[in-house]
């Protein structure tokens, strides 16, 4: 499989140069980049099944795709994987060596994999000129990828390299309950604002139940309020309040209904992903570049401050050797003074002198005398 892919890469990279008067560098810059789909969803929402359907659809349409599996605990995947985290990290060995449970081992495995994700990007870059889509399957526990440092690293690296779209998968039959529906919407909203990437909300399992009710709840506030009326629990009050807050979120989010089993809605799904890719180039890429530039400026400012601090320290030391003692600062002279005031309680004041202390034994002697004096007065010598 790898040998055939390398052959196709050779033929593809030479095609854009034919009949073109531009330099190879300019032609390469104008080559379309593959769209990355990061598939995220609650456990049991059908992420893996959806990716299997996406893979089958791409093969049927003869569209080149690239699949990356980031779930180290899955025993078997029903699709061909180009890069698999299980080839790099052994999930069971991580549990054994670090004495972790399943969730902790999954998180640790993804963290270990993210430290070498630059190598993953190198593999993808070699095939980028011939690819249309890159699909990433995330762990079943949504919080492991969404709220971990490794998930942030991976998503930001992909977004800074390729056009990236978040595909949020929703279990349609389970969202018929208004409270469950609102929980999914809140999670999707939090992911949208955390990643700052375009999102496509996919209502999966439409072969079991159509997603028309969810579309209506997202567009018609009164319809959702009527559905909440049947729920008399305490959670319904919060759900009713949050529905007003998410009105703006509903107006900007793209949603589509699909069936990973029958393949229904896949044409609309890919059309929606292409629209989100255009939004990435129009809005998100500009903001991403601004954030990258701001981070670079902050880093330059931090380095400049460190250099300035080092320069001042060198000037103050006069080029002399400075010994750092973390236990006691014995190189600095401390002048202890005790003042008595008739109107107030006895007070002690410690003043520091920046001059170097010449004799360490004299320092210890003076310190002992001060402690003795404070003890005789009934005071704690080390209490400020």
N, C-alpha and C positions, 0 to 999 in steps of 0.2 A: 504493500500500500504506500509505503514511503517512497519507494523508487518511482512509482507511477506519478506521485505528486511532484517529485523533483523534476521529472521530465516535462510535465505540464507547466511548471514554473518557468522553465527555460524558454518555452515557446511563447508564453504570455508576456514576459518582460520585453521581448524583442518586438512584439506587435505594435505597441504605441509609437515606436520610433520610425516605423516604416512610413514614408511619404511625409515626414515631418521635418521642417527646417530648423526647429528649436533644438537647443542643446539638451543632452540627456537629463541634466539636472533639472531644467525647467519643466521637461515633460514629466519627470517623476513627481515633481511637486504638484502637478495638476492631475495626477492620477486619482480617481475616486477611492476613498478609504472604505474598508468594510465596516458595516454597522455592528456594534457589539450589543447584544441583548443579555442583560443580567436578569435572570429569572428568579424572582423572590416570591415567597408566599408562605402562608401558615402550613403547619404539618398536616398532610392529608389533602391538601388542595389540588394535587395532581400536577406538580411541577415536572416530575420525571416523565410522566405520561405525555404531558404537553410537549416536552422536548423531543420525545420519540416521534410524535406527530409532526413537529417542525422538521425533524430530520427526514422523515418520509416524504414530506411535501417538497423539500429542497431537492431530493433525489428524483422525485416525479417531474418536477419542472426543470431539472438539470441545472440547478442554481448551485454554484460552489459555496459550501459552508464549512465551518470549523467549530467543533464542539469541545468544550473544556468542562471536566467534571471536578467540582470542588467539594464533594461530599465524601469524606474519608470512610464513613461508616456503612455506606451502602454495599450490600453483598453482591448485587448484580445490576447492571444497567441494560435496558432493552434497546440500546442504540450503540453505534460505533463511536468511540471516543478518540479524539486526536491527542489530547493531553489529559491525563488522569492523575489526580492527587494520590491515588492509591499506589501508583508506581513509585512514588517518592517517599511517602510517609505510611508506615504500618500502624494502623489505628489500634490494634490489639497490643502491639509492643509499647505504644505510648501509654496505654492504660496500665500495663504491667510495670514499666520502668518508673513512671511518675506517680504511681499509686492513685490513679484518677478514676472517676466514674465515667459513664458514657458521654455525658455532655461536656465535662471537663476535658476528656480526651479528644473530642471533636474540635473544641476550641483550640486546644494546644496544637493539634495536627494542622489546622488551618493557619495558625500563627507561624509554625515552622515552615510551612509551604510558602507563606507570603515573603519570608526572608530571601527566597530564591525566585521571586516572581519576575525579576528582571530577565532571567533566563527564559521564562515562558514568553515574555514579550519578544525576545529575539527569535524564537521559533515561529511565532505568529507573524512577525515582520517579514520573514523569508517567504511566506505564502500570501502576504497581504495584497500583492498586485493581482492575484487571481481569485480572491475571495469576495463574496458579496455580503455574507453575514457571519458573525462570530457569536455562538450561543454558549452561555455559562450557566451551568446547573449548580445551585448553592445548596448547603446543608438543609435538611428538613427542619431543624430548629431555626426559625427565622431570626431570633435574636443573636445567634452565634455569628452570623455574617453581617447583620444590619448594624449592631451596636458594638462590635468588637473593633479593635485597632487594625486587625488583619483585613477585615472587610472594607474598612475605610481606605487602607493602603491599596488594595486590589482595585476597588472601584475608581479611585482617583488616578491610578496609573493607567487604567484602561481608558478613562475619560480624557486624559491628557494626550493619549496616543491615537485613539480611534473615536469616531462618533459613537456615543453610548446612550442607550435607552434602557430604563428600568421597566421590566415587565412584571407587574404585580398580579399574581394569580389568586383568584377568589373562588372558593367552593360555593357554587351557586345554590345547591339544595340546602346548605346549612345556613345561608344568609336570609332565609325567609323570615327568621325571627328579627324584628327591628333592632333589638339590642345587639345581636351578633353582627348584623349588617353595619351598625354604627361602630362596633369595635374594629371591623375590617377597614372602614373608611378612616378612622382615626390613625390606625397603623399606617395605612397608605399615605396619609397626609404627613405624618412624621417622617417617613422615609423620603418623601418628595422634598421636604425642606432640609433634610439632613444631607442628602446626596446632591441636591441642586441640579438634578438631571431630568430631562423629559421622561414622563411616565405614561405607560399604556396599561390600563386596568383590564385584565382579561377575566371574564366570568366563565369559568370552566364548567364542564359537565352539563352543558345545555341539552344533551340528549336525555338527561334525567328530568331536568326542569328548565324551562326557558327563563331568560334573564330579563324579560320585559318588566317585571315588577321592580327590579333593581334600577333599571333605567328610569322608570316613572318616579321612584323615590328620590333619585338624584336630580330630577328636573322639576318635580311638582312637590312643593313643600306641604301643601294641604293633604296630598295623598299619603305622605309619610306620617303626618300627624294623625290621620284617621287610623293608620295601622298601629300606632302607639296606643291609641285609646283602649285597645283590648288588653294591654299590659298594665296591670295595676301595681306592679312591684316598685320598690324604691328606685331601681335602675332606670325605670321609664322616665323619671323626672330628669335625670342627667342626660338621657338620650334625647329627650325633647329639647333641652337647652343647647346641646351640641349640634343639633340639626341646623340651627340658625347660624352657628359659627362656621360650619362647613359649606355654606351656600356658595361662597367664592371659590372654594376648592372644587366643587362640582362643576362650576362653569368653565374651568380651565383644563380639567382632566379629560383624557381620551379613554373611552371604554369600548369594549367589543365582547361579544359572546362567542365562544368556541366550544367544540366538543373534541377532546383528545381521543375519544374512542372512534367516532364516526368521521372526524375531519371536517365537520360542518363549521363554517365561518373562518376558515384558514385564509381565504383570499382577502377578506375584509381585515383580518389580523395583520397580514403583511402590508396591506395598503396603509393601515394606521401606523405601523412601525416606520414606514417610509415618510409619513407626514411628521412623525416625531423626530426623525433624523433631520429633516429640513429645519425644524425648530431648533435643534441642537446647533446647527451651523449659523442660524440667524440670531439666536439669543444666548444660548447657554455657552457656546464656545467663546464668545466675546467676554462674558462674565468670568469664565474659567481662566482665560488669558490674563485678565485684570487681577484675579486672585493670585495667579502664579507670579506676576510682576510685583505685586504687593509683598508677597512672601520673600521674594528676592531682595526687595528694598529693606524689609525688616531684618533680614539676615545680614545685609551689608551694614546696616546701622548698628546691629549688635556686635559685629566684628570690629567696627570702628570704635565703639565704646570700650571694648576689651583692650584694643591697642592703645587707646588714650590712657586708660587706667594703668596699663603696663608702663607707658612712658612716664607717667607721674610717679609711679613707684620707683622707677630707676633714678629719676631726678632726686627724689627725697632720700633715697639710700646713698646717694653719692657714689655709686659704683661699688659700695662695700658689700660684703657677704652678709646675708640676713638669714638667721637660723629661726625656723618656725617651730615653736613648741606648742602642741595642741593641748597639753595638760595644764601648763601654767605659762603665763606670759611674763617670763622673768627678765626679758630684755628691756622692758619698759619700767621706768621708775614710777612708783605710786606714792604720792605724798598724802599721808593720813593725818587728818586734823580733827580735833574734838573741840567743839564750841559749846559754851554753857550760856544759857539765856534764862534770866530770872523770871520772865513772864511766861515762857513756854517750857515744855519738857525738854530734857537733854536731847540734843540732836548731834548726829555724826555725819560728816560730809567727806566723801572720797573724791579727790581731784587727781586726775591723771596728768602726768608730765610726759611729753613726747621725747625728752632726752634719754639717751641710752644710760643704763645703770652700769657703772664701772665694776663694782665689787658685788658679786652675788652673795657672798657671806654676809655683808653688811645689810643687804636687802632682807635676808632671812632673819637677821637679828632684829631689825626694826619692825618687821612684821610680827615677830613673837612678842615684842614689847607692846605692840598695839593690841594684840589679842589678849594679853594679860591685863591690860588696862580696861578693856571692854568687859572682860569677865569679872573683874573686881567691882565694876559698876552695875553688875547684874544684867548686862546687855549681851545679845548674840553678836559676836564680831563679824559674822558672815551674812547677817540680815541687813538688807539695804534700808 
